[in-house]
Amino acid sequence: MQPDFWHQRWQENRIGFHQDKPTPLLLKHWPSLGIAPGSRVFVPLAGKSLDMVWLASQGLRVLGVELSQLAVEAFFVEHGLSPEIVESQYGRHYRADAIELICGDAFALGKAALSDCNAVFDRAALIALPPELRRRYVDELQARLPADCRGLLITLEYPQHEKAGPPFSVTEDEVHALYDRDWAIERLERRDILAQQPGFIAEGVTALETVVYRLQRRD
């Protein structure tokens, strides 16, 4: 997807991907990772996700990256935070308490920007990208995370011909094809969520599952 696509979605407030509460599968499975308090968690294509607030509430430091300045500024306003703002080669950094959001292109982040991110949480990044960008996302951006980085990946699976993405359907076979070279992947849960997604039903989708995976980057 081109940047203009996402800028337009935020300008028109067509953000059905945004959730009004933290992701239940995050709350259920994150503790099993054993991430130490004070660790830094990378949240790619972060939007204004409440997952970042929850992660910070667990004693973690959060580094998100988001293309839309509207989304970044809305996040801090909605949580009553007054961020410090600085510029870098990666974009505009907004920092408040334990949360830092970079307004910029995730693919432009260098290895140094992610060097202390020993955890990652992806609910809406991989499934937001068409197939050709999914490969680039894993081979370039995810490859810049340090060895032994751990985290969760959440995907959707549905008959792709029944709905145009995003969000896109990403099958378990594709997850392994993308990640197996550099990451250990373990499926933790598969859940049928069609009944809770009237928007998908309205578009004629006949089956919808969400899947959560544990990730661990190989040395």
C-alpha contacts under 8 A as a table, 3 or more apart, distances in Angstrom:
res1	aa1	res2	aa2	distance
1	M	5	F	6.48
1	M	6	W	7.80
1	M	129	L	6.64
1	M	130	P	6.93
2	Q	5	F	5.50
2	Q	6	W	7.31
3	P	6	W	5.47
3	P	7	H	6.29
3	P	67	L	7.44
4	D	7	H	4.98
4	D	8	Q	6.00
5	F	8	Q	5.32
5	F	9	R	6.35
6	W	9	R	4.97
6	W	10	W	6.35
6	W	67	L	7.77
6	W	68	S	7.22
7	H	10	W	5.34
7	H	11	Q	6.12
7	H	67	L	7.73
7	H	68	S	5.87
8	Q	11	Q	4.95
8	Q	12	E	6.00
9	R	12	E	5.30
9	R	13	N	5.90
9	R	14	R	4.95
9	R	15	I	6.43
10	W	13	N	4.79
10	W	14	R	6.17
10	W	15	I	6.51
10	W	68	S	7.16
10	W	70	L	6.81
10	W	71	A	6.95
11	Q	14	R	7.80
11	Q	70	L	7.49
15	I	18	H	5.58
16	G	19	Q	7.64
17	F	124	A	7.68
17	F	167	P	7.92
18	H	47	G	7.64
18	H	48	K	7.49
18	H	49	S	6.57
19	Q	22	P	7.03
19	Q	23	T	7.59
19	Q	49	S	7.03
19	Q	50	L	7.35
20	D	50	L	7.19
21	K	50	L	6.05
21	K	51	D	7.66
22	P	26	L	7.43
22	P	27	L	7.47
22	P	49	S	7.69
22	P	50	L	5.26
22	P	51	D	4.79
22	P	54	W	6.70
23	T	26	L	5.26
23	T	27	L	6.62
23	T	51	D	6.47
24	P	27	L	5.17
24	P	28	K	6.21
25	L	28	K	5.03
25	L	29	H	5.97
25	L	30	W	7.98
25	L	212	V	7.18
26	L	29	H	5.46
26	L	30	W	5.41
26	L	51	D	7.86
26	L	152	L	7.67
27	L	30	W	5.91
27	L	31	P	7.54
28	K	31	P	7.13
29	H	32	S	5.55
29	H	33	L	7.43
29	H	188	L	7.96
30	W	33	L	5.63
30	W	34	G	7.76
30	W	151	G	7.70
30	W	152	L	7.24
31	P	34	G	5.82
31	P	35	I	7.44
33	L	150	R	7.13
33	L	151	G	6.96
33	L	214	R	7.88
35	I	39	S	6.85
35	I	119	A	7.30
35	I	150	R	7.96
36	A	39	S	5.79
36	A	60	L	7.88
37	P	58	Q	7.11
37	P	59	G	4.98
37	P	60	L	5.40
38	G	59	G	5.81
38	G	60	L	4.81
38	G	61	R	6.01
39	S	60	L	5.33
39	S	61	R	5.95
39	S	117	C	7.24
39	S	118	N	6.52
39	S	119	A	7.27
40	R	60	L	5.97
40	R	61	R	4.50
40	R	62	V	5.55
40	R	63	L	6.87
40	R	116	D	6.51
40	R	117	C	4.79
40	R	118	N	6.02
40	R	119	A	6.28
41	V	60	L	6.95
41	V	61	R	6.13
41	V	62	V	4.88
41	V	63	L	5.97
41	V	117	C	5.46
41	V	118	N	6.49
41	V	119	A	4.56
41	V	120	V	5.09
41	V	121	F	6.96
42	F	62	V	6.20
42	F	63	L	4.91
42	F	64	G	5.82
42	F	114	L	7.59
42	F	117	C	5.89
42	F	119	A	6.22
42	F	120	V	4.58
42	F	121	F	6.31
43	V	46	A	5.62
43	V	52	M	7.61
43	V	62	V	7.22
43	V	63	L	6.11
43	V	64	G	4.54
43	V	65	V	6.68
43	V	120	V	6.06
43	V	121	F	5.31
43	V	122	D	6.18
44	P	64	G	5.70
44	P	65	V	5.32
44	P	66	E	7.08
44	P	106	A	6.82
44	P	121	F	7.59
44	P	122	D	6.48
44	P	125	A	6.08
45	L	64	G	7.17
45	L	65	V	5.55
45	L	66	E	4.88
45	L	67	L	7.22
45	L	106	A	7.07
45	L	124	A	6.90
45	L	125	A	5.34
46	A	49	S	6.00
46	A	64	G	5.55
46	A	65	V	5.75
46	A	66	E	5.37
46	A	124	A	7.56
46	A	125	A	7.72
47	G	65	V	7.93
47	G	66	E	5.66
47	G	68	S	7.42
47	G	71	A	5.45
47	G	72	V	6.68
47	G	75	F	7.95
48	K	71	A	5.52
48	K	72	V	6.21
48	K	74	A	6.90
48	K	75	F	4.80
49	S	52	M	5.97
49	S	53	V	7.72
49	S	75	F	7.68
50	L	53	V	5.17
50	L	54	W	6.48
51	D	54	W	5.07
51	D	55	L	6.14
52	M	55	L	5.11
52	M	56	A	6.19
52	M	62	V	6.54
52	M	64	G	7.95
52	M	99	I	7.49
53	V	56	A	5.16
53	V	57	S	6.20
53	V	99	I	7.95
54	W	57	S	4.97
54	W	58	Q	6.59
55	L	58	Q	5.25
55	L	59	G	7.18
55	L	60	L	5.89
55	L	61	R	7.64
55	L	62	V	7.12
56	A	59	G	5.43
56	A	60	L	4.82
56	A	61	R	5.84
56	A	62	V	6.39
56	A	98	A	6.07
56	A	99	I	6.93
57	S	60	L	7.06
60	L	98	A	7.13
61	R	98	A	4.85
61	R	99	I	6.05
62	V	98	A	6.20
62	V	99	I	4.77
62	V	100	E	6.07
63	L	99	I	6.25
63	L	100	E	4.97
63	L	101	L	5.86
63	L	102	I	7.63
63	L	117	C	7.94
64	G	99	I	7.80
64	G	100	E	6.25
64	G	101	L	4.63
64	G	102	I	6.19
65	V	101	L	5.49
65	V	102	I	4.65
65	V	103	C	6.00
65	V	104	G	6.56
65	V	105	D	7.40
65	V	106	A	5.96
66	E	69	Q	7.57
66	E	71	A	7.51
66	E	72	V	6.87
66	E	101	L	7.12
66	E	102	I	6.26
66	E	103	C	5.12
66	E	104	G	5.93
66	E	105	D	7.01
66	E	106	A	7.05
67	L	103	C	5.42
67	L	104	G	4.81
67	L	105	D	5.62
67	L	106	A	7.50
68	S	71	A	5.29
68	S	72	V	6.50
68	S	103	C	6.56
68	S	104	G	7.63
69	Q	72	V	5.04
69	Q	73	E	6.04
69	Q	103	C	5.94
70	L	73	E	5.38
70	L	74	A	5.98
71	A	74	A	5.11
71	A	75	F	6.19
72	V	75	F	5.26
72	V	76	F	6.88
72	V	94	Y	7.93
72	V	101	L	6.86
72	V	103	C	6.71
73	E	76	F	5.52
73	E	77	V	6.30
74	A	77	V	5.09
74	A	78	E	5.88
75	F	78	E	5.39
75	F	79	H	6.45
76	F	79	H	5.27
76	F	80	G	6.10
76	F	81	L	4.93
76	F	82	S	6.66
76	F	83	P	7.05
77	V	80	G	5.11
77	V	81	L	6.06
77	V	82	S	7.54
78	E	81	L	7.76
81	L	96	A	6.48
82	S	96	A	6.54
83	P	94	Y	5.41
83	P	95	R	4.83
83	P	96	A	4.59
84	E	93	H	7.88
84	E	94	Y	5.66
84	E	95	R	5.06
84	E	96	A	6.40
85	I	92	R	6.82
85	I	93	H	5.51
85	I	94	Y	4.71
85	I	95	R	6.48
86	V	92	R	5.87
86	V	93	H	5.21
86	V	94	Y	6.84
87	E	90	Y	7.81
87	E	91	G	5.89
87	E	92	R	4.57
87	E	93	H	5.98
88	S	91	G	5.40
88	S	92	R	6.37
88	S	93	H	7.37
90	Y	102	I	7.43
90	Y	104	G	6.27
90	Y	105	D	7.42
90	Y	108	A	6.44
90	Y	109	L	5.93
90	Y	110	G	7.98
91	G	102	I	6.16
91	G	103	C	5.59
91	G	104	G	4.80
91	G	105	D	7.67
92	R	102	I	5.58
92	R	103	C	5.14
92	R	104	G	6.81
93	H	100	E	6.71
93	H	101	L	5.74
93	H	102	I	4.43
93	H	103	C	6.32
94	Y	100	E	5.55
94	Y	101	L	5.16
94	Y	102	I	6.27
94	Y	103	C	7.76
95	R	98	A	7.68
95	R	99	I	5.89
95	R	100	E	4.36
95	R	101	L	6.53
96	A	99	I	5.57
96	A	100	E	6.51
104	G	108	A	7.82
105	D	108	A	5.39
105	D	109	L	7.21
106	A	109	L	5.60
106	A	141	L	7.34
107	F	137	Y	7.30
107	F	140	E	7.31
107	F	141	L	5.83
109	L	113	A	6.17
109	L	114	L	7.65
109	L	141	L	7.37
110	G	113	A	5.46
110	G	114	L	7.09
110	G	144	R	7.12
111	K	114	L	5.41
111	K	115	S	5.97
111	K	144	R	4.84
111	K	145	L	6.94
112	A	115	S	5.03
113	A	116	D	7.83
114	L	117	C	5.29
114	L	144	R	6.67
114	L	145	L	5.74
114	L	146	P	7.44
115	S	118	N	7.95
115	S	144	R	7.67
115	S	145	L	6.38
115	S	146	P	5.88
116	D	146	P	7.38
117	C	120	V	7.21
117	C	145	L	6.68
117	C	146	P	7.06
117	C	149	C	7.18
118	N	145	L	7.51
118	N	146	P	6.64
118	N	148	D	7.08
118	N	149	C	4.41
118	N	150	R	6.41
119	A	149	C	5.16
119	A	150	R	4.79
119	A	151	G	5.18
120	V	149	C	7.20
120	V	150	R	6.27
120	V	151	G	4.59
120	V	152	L	6.58
121	F	151	G	5.52
121	F	152	L	5.09
121	F	153	L	6.18
122	D	125	A	5.85
122	D	126	L	7.13
122	D	152	L	6.32
122	D	153	L	4.85
122	D	154	I	6.21
123	R	126	L	7.61
123	R	127	I	7.87
123	R	153	L	6.04
123	R	154	I	4.78
123	R	155	T	6.79
124	A	127	I	5.75
124	A	128	A	5.98
124	A	154	I	7.54
124	A	155	T	7.80
124	A	167	P	7.88
125	A	128	A	5.17
125	A	129	L	6.82
126	L	129	L	5.62
126	L	134	R	6.06
126	L	137	Y	7.51
126	L	155	T	7.48
127	I	130	P	7.74
127	I	155	T	6.20
127	I	156	L	7.04
127	I	166	P	6.90
127	I	167	P	5.21
127	I	168	F	4.98
127	I	169	S	6.63
127	I	170	V	6.52
128	A	165	G	7.58
128	A	166	P	5.17
128	A	167	P	4.93
128	A	168	F	6.19
129	L	132	E	7.93
129	L	133	L	5.69
129	L	134	R	5.63
129	L	166	P	7.00
129	L	167	P	7.60
129	L	168	F	7.07
130	P	133	L	5.57
130	P	134	R	6.18
130	P	165	G	7.87
130	P	166	P	7.70
130	P	168	F	7.00
131	P	134	R	5.06
131	P	135	R	6.69
132	E	135	R	5.67
132	E	136	R	6.74
133	L	136	R	4.93
133	L	137	Y	5.88
134	R	137	Y	4.97
134	R	138	V	6.40
134	R	178	L	7.97
135	R	138	V	5.41
135	R	139	D	6.03
135	R	178	L	6.36
136	R	139	D	5.10
136	R	140	E	5.55
136	R	141	L	7.41
137	Y	140	E	5.56
137	Y	141	L	5.20
137	Y	142	Q	6.37
138	V	141	L	5.86
138	V	142	Q	4.80
138	V	143	A	6.35
138	V	178	L	6.58
138	V	179	Y	6.96
139	D	142	Q	6.36
139	D	143	A	5.57
139	D	178	L	7.98
140	E	143	A	5.28
140	E	144	R	6.68
141	L	144	R	5.51
141	L	145	L	7.55
142	Q	145	L	5.66
143	A	146	P	7.89
143	A	182	D	7.74
145	L	149	C	6.65
146	P	149	C	5.74
146	P	217	R	7.55
147	A	217	R	5.53
147	A	218	R	5.93
147	A	219	D	4.90
148	D	216	Q	5.95
148	D	217	R	4.84
148	D	218	R	5.92
148	D	219	D	6.13
149	C	215	L	7.93
149	C	216	Q	5.72
149	C	217	R	5.21
150	R	214	R	7.47
150	R	215	L	5.36
150	R	216	Q	4.41
150	R	217	R	6.40
151	G	214	R	5.94
151	G	215	L	5.09
151	G	216	Q	6.68
152	L	212	V	6.76
152	L	213	Y	5.62
152	L	214	R	4.84
152	L	215	L	5.76
153	L	212	V	5.68
153	L	213	Y	5.13
153	L	214	R	6.56
153	L	215	L	7.01
154	I	210	T	6.90
154	I	211	V	5.61
154	I	212	V	4.44
154	I	213	Y	6.39
155	T	169	S	7.43
155	T	170	V	6.28
155	T	171	T	7.96
155	T	210	T	5.60
155	T	211	V	5.27
155	T	212	V	6.52
156	L	167	P	7.82
156	L	168	F	7.15
156	L	169	S	5.29
156	L	170	V	6.09
156	L	171	T	7.65
156	L	208	L	7.00
156	L	209	E	5.73
156	L	210	T	4.50
156	L	211	V	6.30
157	E	168	F	7.89
157	E	169	S	4.56
157	E	170	V	5.72
157	E	171	T	5.84
157	E	208	L	5.72
157	E	209	E	5.19
157	E	210	T	6.26
157	E	211	V	7.68
158	Y	162	E	7.98
158	Y	169	S	5.59
158	Y	205	V	7.23
158	Y	206	T	7.72
158	Y	207	A	5.52
158	Y	208	L	4.72
158	Y	209	E	6.64
159	P	162	E	5.61
159	P	163	K	7.47
159	P	169	S	7.28
159	P	205	V	7.12
159	P	206	T	7.60
159	P	207	A	6.96
159	P	208	L	7.94
160	Q	163	K	5.69
160	Q	164	A	6.95
160	Q	165	G	7.88
160	Q	168	F	7.15
160	Q	169	S	5.93
161	H	164	A	7.19
162	E	203	E	7.55
162	E	204	G	6.38
162	E	205	V	5.51
162	E	206	T	7.90
163	K	200	F	7.95
163	K	203	E	6.66
163	K	204	G	7.49
163	K	205	V	6.66
164	A	168	F	7.43
165	G	168	F	4.56
165	G	169	S	7.71
170	V	174	E	6.31
170	V	175	V	6.90
171	T	174	E	5.21
171	T	175	V	6.36
172	E	175	V	5.01
172	E	176	H	6.38
173	D	176	H	5.30
173	D	177	A	6.20
174	E	177	A	4.85
174	E	178	L	6.04
175	V	178	L	5.21
175	V	179	Y	6.04
175	V	180	D	7.94
176	H	179	Y	5.19
176	H	180	D	5.10
176	H	185	I	7.19
177	A	180	D	6.03
177	A	181	R	7.99
178	L	181	R	7.57
179	Y	182	D	5.97
179	Y	183	W	5.41
179	Y	184	A	7.58
179	Y	185	I	7.32
180	D	183	W	5.28
180	D	184	A	6.25
180	D	185	I	6.87
182	D	217	R	6.00
182	D	218	R	5.56
183	W	215	L	6.34
183	W	216	Q	5.40
183	W	217	R	4.34
183	W	218	R	5.34
184	A	215	L	5.85
184	A	216	Q	5.12
184	A	217	R	6.30
184	A	218	R	6.68
185	I	213	Y	6.45
185	I	214	R	5.80
185	I	215	L	5.08
185	I	216	Q	6.80
186	E	213	Y	5.37
186	E	214	R	5.10
186	E	215	L	6.81
187	R	190	R	7.80
187	R	211	V	7.35
187	R	212	V	6.08
187	R	213	Y	4.33
187	R	214	R	6.34
188	L	211	V	7.68
188	L	212	V	5.66
188	L	213	Y	5.39
188	L	214	R	6.61
189	E	211	V	5.75
189	E	212	V	5.46
189	E	213	Y	7.32
190	R	209	E	6.67
190	R	210	T	5.86
190	R	211	V	4.45
190	R	212	V	6.65
191	R	209	E	5.38
191	R	210	T	5.34
191	R	211	V	6.38
192	D	195	A	7.94
192	D	207	A	7.90
192	D	208	L	6.04
192	D	209	E	4.40
192	D	210	T	6.55
193	I	196	Q	5.42
193	I	197	Q	6.65
193	I	208	L	5.89
193	I	209	E	5.53
193	I	210	T	6.76
194	L	197	Q	5.25
194	L	198	P	7.51
194	L	200	F	7.28
194	L	201	I	7.14
194	L	206	T	7.80
194	L	207	A	6.15
194	L	208	L	4.89
194	L	209	E	6.91
195	A	198	P	6.84
195	A	201	I	7.93
197	Q	200	F	5.61
197	Q	201	I	6.63
198	P	201	I	4.92
198	P	202	A	6.01
199	G	202	A	5.11
199	G	203	E	6.47
200	F	203	E	5.17
200	F	204	G	6.56
200	F	205	V	5.42
201	I	204	G	5.14
201	I	205	V	5.21
201	I	206	T	6.93
202	A	205	V	7.43
205	V	208	L	7.32
